[in-house]
Amino acid sequence: MLIFESQREARGQTLKLLLAFGLTVLLLLVAVNAALALAWGLTWSFWVPGAMFPRHFFEVNTAVTLLFVLGGWWVETSRLSGG
């Protein structure tokens, strides 16, 4: 019975870790977009009249950040599963 209890506890820990990973990725996306928006605002918004941000500014930032995060996750998972 100790094995089943250990498995149940491991599943609970896995769920907590997955939720923590998801929250971390979400906070990273918010931080990266905020930092890039601030950098853009301090450099270009004073000089370029019209729209504050270029078209698809936040979508591209989010996609590139997710590419790096999920790509790194995939590489590490592949490396660890390979032995």
PyMOL commands that place a pseudoatom at each C-alpha (Angstrom):
pseudoatom trace, name=CA, resn=MET, resi=1, chain=A, elem=C, hetatm=0, pos=[0.000, 0.000, 0.000]
pseudoatom trace, name=CA, resn=LEU, resi=2, chain=A, elem=C, hetatm=0, pos=[2.961, 2.340, 0.479]
pseudoatom trace, name=CA, resn=ILE, resi=3, chain=A, elem=C, hetatm=0, pos=[3.581, 2.379, -3.285]
pseudoatom trace, name=CA, resn=PHE, resi=4, chain=A, elem=C, hetatm=0, pos=[0.047, 3.573, -4.050]
pseudoatom trace, name=CA, resn=GLU, resi=5, chain=A, elem=C, hetatm=0, pos=[0.288, 6.336, -1.455]
pseudoatom trace, name=CA, resn=SER, resi=6, chain=A, elem=C, hetatm=0, pos=[3.604, 7.409, -2.923]
pseudoatom trace, name=CA, resn=GLN, resi=7, chain=A, elem=C, hetatm=0, pos=[2.117, 7.516, -6.429]
pseudoatom trace, name=CA, resn=ARG, resi=8, chain=A, elem=C, hetatm=0, pos=[-0.854, 9.565, -5.226]
pseudoatom trace, name=CA, resn=GLU, resi=9, chain=A, elem=C, hetatm=0, pos=[1.486, 12.026, -3.539]
pseudoatom trace, name=CA, resn=ALA, resi=10, chain=A, elem=C, hetatm=0, pos=[3.654, 12.234, -6.671]
pseudoatom trace, name=CA, resn=ARG, resi=11, chain=A, elem=C, hetatm=0, pos=[0.592, 13.011, -8.820]
pseudoatom trace, name=CA, resn=GLY, resi=12, chain=A, elem=C, hetatm=0, pos=[-0.360, 15.795, -6.440]
pseudoatom trace, name=CA, resn=GLN, resi=13, chain=A, elem=C, hetatm=0, pos=[3.146, 17.236, -6.605]
pseudoatom trace, name=CA, resn=THR, resi=14, chain=A, elem=C, hetatm=0, pos=[3.126, 16.983, -10.408]
pseudoatom trace, name=CA, resn=LEU, resi=15, chain=A, elem=C, hetatm=0, pos=[-0.104, 18.956, -10.594]
pseudoatom trace, name=CA, resn=LYS, resi=16, chain=A, elem=C, hetatm=0, pos=[1.322, 21.632, -8.298]
pseudoatom trace, name=CA, resn=LEU, resi=17, chain=A, elem=C, hetatm=0, pos=[4.486, 21.867, -10.394]
pseudoatom trace, name=CA, resn=LEU, resi=18, chain=A, elem=C, hetatm=0, pos=[2.521, 22.131, -13.643]
pseudoatom trace, name=CA, resn=LEU, resi=19, chain=A, elem=C, hetatm=0, pos=[0.360, 24.900, -12.207]
pseudoatom trace, name=CA, resn=ALA, resi=20, chain=A, elem=C, hetatm=0, pos=[3.464, 26.709, -10.940]
pseudoatom trace, name=CA, resn=PHE, resi=21, chain=A, elem=C, hetatm=0, pos=[5.081, 26.380, -14.386]
pseudoatom trace, name=CA, resn=GLY, resi=22, chain=A, elem=C, hetatm=0, pos=[1.974, 27.772, -16.084]
pseudoatom trace, name=CA, resn=LEU, resi=23, chain=A, elem=C, hetatm=0, pos=[1.782, 30.686, -13.657]
pseudoatom trace, name=CA, resn=THR, resi=24, chain=A, elem=C, hetatm=0, pos=[5.485, 31.394, -14.138]
pseudoatom trace, name=CA, resn=VAL, resi=25, chain=A, elem=C, hetatm=0, pos=[5.123, 31.441, -17.924]
pseudoatom trace, name=CA, resn=LEU, resi=26, chain=A, elem=C, hetatm=0, pos=[2.129, 33.772, -17.637]
pseudoatom trace, name=CA, resn=LEU, resi=27, chain=A, elem=C, hetatm=0, pos=[4.017, 36.154, -15.343]
pseudoatom trace, name=CA, resn=LEU, resi=28, chain=A, elem=C, hetatm=0, pos=[7.034, 36.026, -17.663]
pseudoatom trace, name=CA, resn=LEU, resi=29, chain=A, elem=C, hetatm=0, pos=[4.832, 36.996, -20.621]
pseudoatom trace, name=CA, resn=VAL, resi=30, chain=A, elem=C, hetatm=0, pos=[3.394, 39.931, -18.695]
pseudoatom trace, name=CA, resn=ALA, resi=31, chain=A, elem=C, hetatm=0, pos=[6.861, 41.069, -17.576]
pseudoatom trace, name=CA, resn=VAL, resi=32, chain=A, elem=C, hetatm=0, pos=[8.401, 40.805, -21.057]
pseudoatom trace, name=CA, resn=ASN, resi=33, chain=A, elem=C, hetatm=0, pos=[5.509, 42.653, -22.689]
pseudoatom trace, name=CA, resn=ALA, resi=34, chain=A, elem=C, hetatm=0, pos=[5.606, 45.366, -20.018]
pseudoatom trace, name=CA, resn=ALA, resi=35, chain=A, elem=C, hetatm=0, pos=[9.373, 45.808, -20.355]
pseudoatom trace, name=CA, resn=LEU, resi=36, chain=A, elem=C, hetatm=0, pos=[9.230, 45.991, -24.146]
pseudoatom trace, name=CA, resn=ALA, resi=37, chain=A, elem=C, hetatm=0, pos=[6.274, 48.387, -24.041]
pseudoatom trace, name=CA, resn=LEU, resi=38, chain=A, elem=C, hetatm=0, pos=[8.206, 50.621, -21.663]
pseudoatom trace, name=CA, resn=ALA, resi=39, chain=A, elem=C, hetatm=0, pos=[11.310, 50.470, -23.850]
pseudoatom trace, name=CA, resn=TRP, resi=40, chain=A, elem=C, hetatm=0, pos=[9.258, 51.260, -26.953]
pseudoatom trace, name=CA, resn=GLY, resi=41, chain=A, elem=C, hetatm=0, pos=[7.465, 54.088, -25.205]
pseudoatom trace, name=CA, resn=LEU, resi=42, chain=A, elem=C, hetatm=0, pos=[10.685, 55.660, -23.976]
pseudoatom trace, name=CA, resn=THR, resi=43, chain=A, elem=C, hetatm=0, pos=[12.434, 55.479, -27.333]
pseudoatom trace, name=CA, resn=TRP, resi=44, chain=A, elem=C, hetatm=0, pos=[9.940, 55.723, -30.186]
pseudoatom trace, name=CA, resn=SER, resi=45, chain=A, elem=C, hetatm=0, pos=[6.630, 57.075, -28.958]
pseudoatom trace, name=CA, resn=PHE, resi=46, chain=A, elem=C, hetatm=0, pos=[8.078, 60.561, -28.513]
pseudoatom trace, name=CA, resn=TRP, resi=47, chain=A, elem=C, hetatm=0, pos=[9.351, 60.668, -32.094]
pseudoatom trace, name=CA, resn=VAL, resi=48, chain=A, elem=C, hetatm=0, pos=[6.670, 58.846, -34.079]
pseudoatom trace, name=CA, resn=PRO, resi=49, chain=A, elem=C, hetatm=0, pos=[3.231, 60.465, -34.201]
pseudoatom trace, name=CA, resn=GLY, resi=50, chain=A, elem=C, hetatm=0, pos=[0.134, 58.309, -34.378]
pseudoatom trace, name=CA, resn=ALA, resi=51, chain=A, elem=C, hetatm=0, pos=[-0.302, 54.891, -32.855]
pseudoatom trace, name=CA, resn=MET, resi=52, chain=A, elem=C, hetatm=0, pos=[1.502, 54.186, -29.616]
pseudoatom trace, name=CA, resn=PHE, resi=53, chain=A, elem=C, hetatm=0, pos=[2.680, 50.695, -30.589]
pseudoatom trace, name=CA, resn=PRO, resi=54, chain=A, elem=C, hetatm=0, pos=[3.256, 49.057, -33.966]
pseudoatom trace, name=CA, resn=ARG, resi=55, chain=A, elem=C, hetatm=0, pos=[0.678, 46.671, -35.319]
pseudoatom trace, name=CA, resn=HIS, resi=56, chain=A, elem=C, hetatm=0, pos=[0.788, 43.221, -33.615]
pseudoatom trace, name=CA, resn=PHE, resi=57, chain=A, elem=C, hetatm=0, pos=[3.384, 44.452, -31.110]
pseudoatom trace, name=CA, resn=PHE, resi=58, chain=A, elem=C, hetatm=0, pos=[2.163, 42.379, -28.169]
pseudoatom trace, name=CA, resn=GLU, resi=59, chain=A, elem=C, hetatm=0, pos=[1.275, 39.337, -30.281]
pseudoatom trace, name=CA, resn=VAL, resi=60, chain=A, elem=C, hetatm=0, pos=[4.797, 39.108, -31.708]
pseudoatom trace, name=CA, resn=ASN, resi=61, chain=A, elem=C, hetatm=0, pos=[6.408, 39.637, -28.287]
pseudoatom trace, name=CA, resn=THR, resi=62, chain=A, elem=C, hetatm=0, pos=[4.220, 36.912, -26.796]
pseudoatom trace, name=CA, resn=ALA, resi=63, chain=A, elem=C, hetatm=0, pos=[4.894, 34.481, -29.651]
pseudoatom trace, name=CA, resn=VAL, resi=64, chain=A, elem=C, hetatm=0, pos=[8.674, 34.935, -29.500]
pseudoatom trace, name=CA, resn=THR, resi=65, chain=A, elem=C, hetatm=0, pos=[8.716, 34.583, -25.714]
pseudoatom trace, name=CA, resn=LEU, resi=66, chain=A, elem=C, hetatm=0, pos=[6.610, 31.414, -25.886]
pseudoatom trace, name=CA, resn=LEU, resi=67, chain=A, elem=C, hetatm=0, pos=[8.897, 30.080, -28.616]
pseudoatom trace, name=CA, resn=PHE, resi=68, chain=A, elem=C, hetatm=0, pos=[11.912, 30.482, -26.348]
pseudoatom trace, name=CA, resn=VAL, resi=69, chain=A, elem=C, hetatm=0, pos=[10.218, 29.105, -23.214]
pseudoatom trace, name=CA, resn=LEU, resi=70, chain=A, elem=C, hetatm=0, pos=[8.473, 26.136, -24.812]
pseudoatom trace, name=CA, resn=GLY, resi=71, chain=A, elem=C, hetatm=0, pos=[11.458, 25.419, -27.051]
pseudoatom trace, name=CA, resn=GLY, resi=72, chain=A, elem=C, hetatm=0, pos=[13.734, 25.283, -24.016]
pseudoatom trace, name=CA, resn=TRP, resi=73, chain=A, elem=C, hetatm=0, pos=[11.232, 23.082, -22.212]
pseudoatom trace, name=CA, resn=TRP, resi=74, chain=A, elem=C, hetatm=0, pos=[11.119, 20.716, -25.201]
pseudoatom trace, name=CA, resn=VAL, resi=75, chain=A, elem=C, hetatm=0, pos=[14.933, 20.544, -25.467]
pseudoatom trace, name=CA, resn=GLU, resi=76, chain=A, elem=C, hetatm=0, pos=[15.335, 19.827, -21.745]
pseudoatom trace, name=CA, resn=THR, resi=77, chain=A, elem=C, hetatm=0, pos=[12.569, 17.214, -21.764]
pseudoatom trace, name=CA, resn=SER, resi=78, chain=A, elem=C, hetatm=0, pos=[14.152, 15.490, -24.762]
pseudoatom trace, name=CA, resn=ARG, resi=79, chain=A, elem=C, hetatm=0, pos=[17.578, 15.583, -23.152]
pseudoatom trace, name=CA, resn=LEU, resi=80, chain=A, elem=C, hetatm=0, pos=[16.314, 14.158, -19.858]
pseudoatom trace, name=CA, resn=SER, resi=81, chain=A, elem=C, hetatm=0, pos=[14.258, 11.409, -21.491]
pseudoatom trace, name=CA, resn=GLY, resi=82, chain=A, elem=C, hetatm=0, pos=[17.269, 10.352, -23.568]
pseudoatom trace, name=CA, resn=GLY, resi=83, chain=A, elem=C, hetatm=0, pos=[19.188, 9.335, -20.477]
for i in range(1, 83): cmd.bond("trace and resi %d" % i, "trace and resi %d" % (i + 1))
show_as sticks, trace
zoom trace
